[in-house]
Amino acid sequence: MALVAVSGHGQLLGSASILKTTLTHQHLTPWLSSVFVPNELRLKGIASALSLRAIDEALRLGFERLYLFTPHSESLYARLGWQTFERTNHNGLPIAIMARPTST
């Protein structure tokens, strides 16, 4: 599933995906993936809004948790309620693997 943030004027602000599996931990599902916001639009809450919408969509689809991995944005996701449950390396890059319940 692709999520797209669009301004009131039709400008593309960012996107995110919900995937069944990812390159690591294929026994866990679903995954927040490919969150993208252009550099000039960062720090405006767009990535946060996309991430929170992904949680709502995963809940709507009947999932109790949503997973992600990130090499750089662990603090952003932690502020949104995600919890790191593992740290590992993927292709030589250290990543945090995180999860968040879809309901509170």
FIKOLZA-1660 file (N, C-alpha, C; in steps of 0.1 Angstrom, whole numbers, plus 5000, padded with zeros to 4 digits):
% residues 104
   i   px   py   pz ch aa at
   1 5008 4988 5000  A  M  N
   1 5000 5000 5000  A  M CA
   1 5009 5012 5000  A  M  C
   2 5006 5022 4992  A  A  N
   2 5013 5034 4991  A  A CA
   2 5005 5045 4998  A  A  C
   3 5011 5053 5006  A  L  N
   3 5005 5065 5012  A  L CA
   3 5012 5077 5006  A  L  C
   4 5004 5087 5002  A  V  N
   4 5010 5099 4996  A  V CA
   4 5004 5112 5003  A  V  C
   5 5013 5121 5007  A  A  N
   5 5009 5133 5012  A  A CA
   5 5009 5144 5001  A  A  C
   6 4998 5151 5000  A  V  N
   6 4997 5161 4989  A  V CA
   6 4992 5174 4996  A  V  C
   7 4997 5185 4991  A  S  N
   7 4992 5198 4996  A  S CA
   7 4978 5201 4991  A  S  C
   8 4972 5211 4996  A  G  N
   8 4959 5216 4991  A  G CA
   8 4960 5221 4976  A  G  C
   9 4972 5223 4972  A  H  N
   9 4974 5228 4958  A  H CA
   9 4979 5217 4949  A  H  C
  10 4979 5204 4954  A  G  N
  10 4983 5193 4946  A  G CA
  10 4998 5190 4945  A  G  C
  11 5006 5197 4953  A  Q  N
  11 5020 5194 4954  A  Q CA
  11 5023 5182 4962  A  Q  C
  12 5031 5173 4956  A  L  N
  12 5035 5161 4963  A  L CA
  12 5045 5165 4975  A  L  C
  13 5041 5161 4987  A  L  N
  13 5049 5164 4999  A  L CA
  13 5057 5153 5004  A  L  C
  14 5053 5140 5002  A  G  N
  14 5060 5129 5007  A  G CA
  14 5052 5116 5004  A  G  C
  15 5059 5105 5007  A  S  N
  15 5052 5092 5006  A  S CA
  15 5057 5082 5015  A  S  C
  16 5050 5071 5017  A  A  N
  16 5054 5060 5025  A  A CA
  16 5047 5048 5020  A  A  C
  17 5052 5036 5024  A  S  N
  17 5046 5024 5020  A  S CA
  17 5044 5015 5032  A  S  C
  18 5034 5006 5030  A  I  N
  18 5032 4995 5040  A  I CA
  18 5034 4982 5032  A  I  C
  19 5044 4974 5036  A  L  N
  19 5048 4962 5029  A  L CA
  19 5045 4950 5037  A  L  C
  20 5042 4939 5031  A  K  N
  20 5040 4926 5038  A  K CA
  20 5053 4921 5044  A  K  C
  21 5064 4922 5037  A  T  N
  21 5077 4917 5042  A  T CA
  21 5088 4927 5038  A  T  C
  22 5099 4925 5044  A  T  N
  22 5111 4934 5041  A  T CA
  22 5123 4925 5040  A  T  C
  23 5135 4930 5038  A  L  N
  23 5147 4923 5036  A  L CA
  23 5151 4915 5048  A  L  C
  24 5147 4919 5060  A  T  N
  24 5151 4913 5072  A  T CA
  24 5138 4909 5080  A  T  C
  25 5139 4899 5089  A  H  N
  25 5128 4896 5097  A  H CA
  25 5115 4893 5089  A  H  C
  26 5116 4884 5080  A  Q  N
  26 5104 4882 5071  A  Q CA
  26 5093 4875 5078  A  Q  C
  27 5095 4870 5090  A  H  N
  27 5084 4864 5098  A  H CA
  27 5075 4875 5104  A  H  C
  28 5079 4888 5104  A  L  N
  28 5071 4898 5110  A  L CA
  28 5064 4906 5098  A  L  C
  29 5051 4910 5101  A  T  N
  29 5044 4917 5091  A  T CA
  29 5033 4926 5098  A  T  C
  30 5030 4937 5092  A  P  N
  30 5035 4944 5080  A  P CA
  30 5046 4954 5085  A  P  C
  31 5052 4961 5075  A  W  N
  31 5063 4970 5077  A  W CA
  31 5060 4983 5071  A  W  C
  32 5063 4994 5078  A  L  N
  32 5064 5007 5073  A  L CA
  32 5077 5008 5065  A  L  C
  33 5076 5013 5053  A  S  N
  33 5088 5013 5045  A  S CA
  33 5089 5025 5036  A  S  C
  34 5101 5029 5032  A  S  N
  34 5103 5039 5021  A  S CA
  34 5096 5052 5025  A  S  C
  35 5097 5057 5037  A  V  N
  35 5092 5070 5040  A  V CA
  35 5101 5080 5034  A  V  C
  36 5095 5089 5025  A  F  N
  36 5103 5099 5018  A  F CA
  36 5097 5112 5018  A  F  C
  37 5104 5122 5022  A  V  N
  37 5100 5136 5022  A  V CA
  37 5112 5144 5016  A  V  C
  38 5110 5152 5006  A  P  N
  38 5122 5159 5000  A  P CA
  38 5128 5168 5010  A  P  C
  39 5141 5170 5009  A  N  N
  39 5149 5178 5018  A  N CA
  39 5143 5191 5022  A  N  C
  40 5138 5198 5011  A  E  N
  40 5133 5212 5014  A  E CA
  40 5120 5212 5021  A  E  C
  41 5114 5200 5023  A  L  N
  41 5101 5199 5030  A  L CA
  41 5102 5192 5044  A  L  C
  42 5114 5189 5047  A  R  N
  42 5116 5182 5060  A  R CA
  42 5114 5191 5072  A  R  C
  43 5112 5185 5084  A  L  N
  43 5110 5192 5096  A  L CA
  43 5097 5200 5096  A  L  C
  44 5087 5195 5089  A  K  N
  44 5074 5201 5089  A  K CA
  44 5063 5192 5094  A  K  C
  45 5067 5180 5098  A  G  N
  45 5058 5170 5104  A  G CA
  45 5052 5161 5093  A  G  C
  46 5057 5161 5081  A  I  N
  46 5051 5153 5070  A  I CA
  46 5054 5138 5072  A  I  C
  47 5067 5135 5076  A  A  N
  47 5071 5121 5078  A  A CA
  47 5063 5116 5090  A  A  C
  48 5062 5124 5100  A  S  N
  48 5054 5120 5112  A  S CA
  48 5039 5117 5108  A  S  C
  49 5033 5126 5101  A  A  N
  49 5020 5124 5096  A  A CA
  49 5018 5111 5088  A  A  C
  50 5027 5109 5079  A  L  N
  50 5027 5096 5071  A  L CA
  50 5028 5084 5080  A  L  C
  51 5037 5084 5089  A  S  N
  51 5039 5073 5098  A  S CA
  51 5027 5070 5107  A  S  C
  52 5021 5080 5112  A  L  N
  52 5009 5079 5120  A  L CA
  52 4997 5074 5111  A  L  C
  53 4996 5078 5099  A  R  N
  53 4986 5073 5090  A  R CA
  53 4988 5059 5087  A  R  C
  54 5001 5055 5085  A  A  N
  54 5004 5040 5083  A  A CA
  54 4999 5032 5094  A  A  C
  55 5001 5037 5106  A  I  N
  55 4996 5029 5118  A  I CA
  55 4981 5028 5117  A  I  C
  56 4974 5038 5114  A  D  N
  56 4959 5038 5113  A  D CA
  56 4955 5027 5102  A  D  C
  57 4962 5028 5091  A  E  N
  57 4959 5018 5080  A  E CA
  57 4962 5004 5084  A  E  C
  58 4972 5001 5091  A  A  N
  58 4975 4988 5095  A  A CA
  58 4964 4983 5105  A  A  C
  59 4960 4992 5114  A  L  N
  59 4949 4988 5123  A  L CA
  59 4936 4985 5115  A  L  C
  60 4933 4993 5105  A  R  N
  60 4921 4991 5097  A  R CA
  60 4922 4978 5090  A  R  C
  61 4934 4974 5086  A  L  N
  61 4936 4961 5079  A  L CA
  61 4936 4949 5089  A  L  C
  62 4935 4952 5102  A  G  N
  62 4934 4941 5112  A  G CA
  62 4947 4937 5118  A  G  C
  63 4958 4945 5117  A  F  N
  63 4971 4941 5123  A  F CA
  63 4972 4948 5136  A  F  C
  64 4978 4941 5146  A  E  N
  64 4980 4946 5159  A  E CA
  64 4993 4954 5161  A  E  C
  65 5003 4952 5152  A  R  N
  65 5016 4959 5152  A  R CA
  65 5020 4963 5138  A  R  C
  66 5029 4973 5138  A  L  N
  66 5035 4977 5126  A  L CA
  66 5050 4978 5129  A  L  C
  67 5059 4973 5119  A  Y  N
  67 5073 4973 5121  A  Y CA
  67 5080 4982 5112  A  Y  C
  68 5092 4986 5115  A  L  N
  68 5101 4993 5106  A  L CA
  68 5115 4991 5110  A  L  C
  69 5124 4994 5100  A  F  N
  69 5138 4995 5104  A  F CA
  69 5143 5008 5099  A  F  C
  70 5153 5014 5106  A  T  N
  70 5158 5027 5102  A  T CA
  70 5173 5028 5106  A  T  C
  71 5181 5034 5097  A  P  N
  71 5195 5036 5100  A  P CA
  71 5197 5050 5107  A  P  C
  72 5188 5059 5105  A  H  N
  72 5190 5073 5109  A  H CA
  72 5179 5080 5117  A  H  C
  73 5167 5075 5117  A  S  N
  73 5156 5082 5122  A  S CA
  73 5149 5076 5135  A  S  C
  74 5158 5069 5142  A  E  N
  74 5152 5062 5154  A  E CA
  74 5146 5072 5164  A  E  C
  75 5152 5084 5166  A  S  N
  75 5146 5093 5176  A  S CA
  75 5132 5099 5171  A  S  C
  76 5131 5101 5158  A  L  N
  76 5118 5105 5153  A  L CA
  76 5107 5095 5156  A  L  C
  77 5110 5082 5152  A  Y  N
  77 5100 5072 5155  A  Y CA
  77 5097 5070 5170  A  Y  C
  78 5107 5071 5178  A  A  N
  78 5106 5069 5192  A  A CA
  78 5096 5079 5198  A  A  C
  79 5097 5092 5193  A  R  N
  79 5088 5102 5197  A  R CA
  79 5073 5099 5193  A  R  C
  80 5072 5091 5183  A  L  N
  80 5058 5087 5178  A  L CA
  80 5053 5074 5184  A  L  C
  81 5061 5069 5194  A  G  N
  81 5056 5057 5201  A  G CA
  81 5062 5044 5197  A  G  C
  82 5071 5044 5187  A  W  N
  82 5078 5032 5183  A  W CA
  82 5088 5028 5193  A  W  C
  83 5090 5015 5195  A  Q  N
  83 5100 5010 5204  A  Q CA
  83 5110 5001 5197  A  Q  C
  84 5123 5004 5200  A  T  N
  84 5134 4996 5194  A  T CA
  84 5134 4982 5201  A  T  C
  85 5134 4971 5193  A  F  N
  85 5135 4958 5200  A  F CA
  85 5147 4951 5195  A  F  C
  86 5155 4956 5186  A  E  N
  86 5167 4950 5181  A  E CA
  86 5176 4960 5174  A  E  C
  87 5188 4958 5175  A  R  N
  87 5198 4965 5167  A  R CA
  87 5206 4955 5159  A  R  C
  88 5209 4958 5147  A  T  N
  88 5216 4948 5139  A  T CA
  88 5223 4956 5128  A  T  C
  89 5230 4949 5119  A  N  N
  89 5236 4955 5107  A  N CA
  89 5230 4949 5095  A  N  C
  90 5228 4957 5085  A  H  N
  90 5223 4952 5072  A  H CA
  90 5232 4958 5061  A  H  C
  91 5239 4949 5054  A  N  N
  91 5249 4953 5044  A  N CA
  91 5259 4963 5050  A  N  C
  92 5263 4961 5062  A  G  N
  92 5273 4969 5069  A  G CA
  92 5268 4982 5075  A  G  C
  93 5255 4984 5074  A  L  N
  93 5249 4996 5080  A  L CA
  93 5242 4993 5093  A  L  C
  94 5245 5000 5104  A  P  N
  94 5238 4997 5116  A  P CA
  94 5223 5002 5115  A  P  C
  95 5214 4994 5119  A  I  N
  95 5199 4997 5118  A  I CA
  95 5193 4994 5132  A  I  C
  96 5182 5002 5135  A  A  N
  96 5174 4999 5146  A  A CA
  96 5161 4993 5140  A  A  C
  97 5157 4982 5146  A  I  N
  97 5144 4975 5142  A  I CA
  97 5134 4979 5153  A  I  C
  98 5123 4984 5149  A  M  N
  98 5113 4990 5158  A  M CA
  98 5099 4985 5155  A  M  C
  99 5090 4985 5165  A  A  N
  99 5076 4981 5164  A  A CA
  99 5068 4991 5172  A  A  C
 100 5055 4991 5167  A  R  N
 100 5045 5000 5174  A  R CA
 100 5032 4993 5174  A  R  C
 101 5025 4992 5185  A  P  N
 101 5011 4987 5184  A  P CA
 101 5002 4997 5176  A  P  C
 102 4992 4991 5169  A  T  N
 102 4984 4999 5161  A  T CA
 102 4972 5006 5169  A  T  C
 103 4970 5001 5181  A  S  N
 103 4960 5007 5189  A  S CA
 103 4966 5010 5203  A  S  C
 104 4960 5020 5209  A  T  N
 104 4966 5024 5222  A  T CA
 104 4957 5018 5234  A  T  C
% end
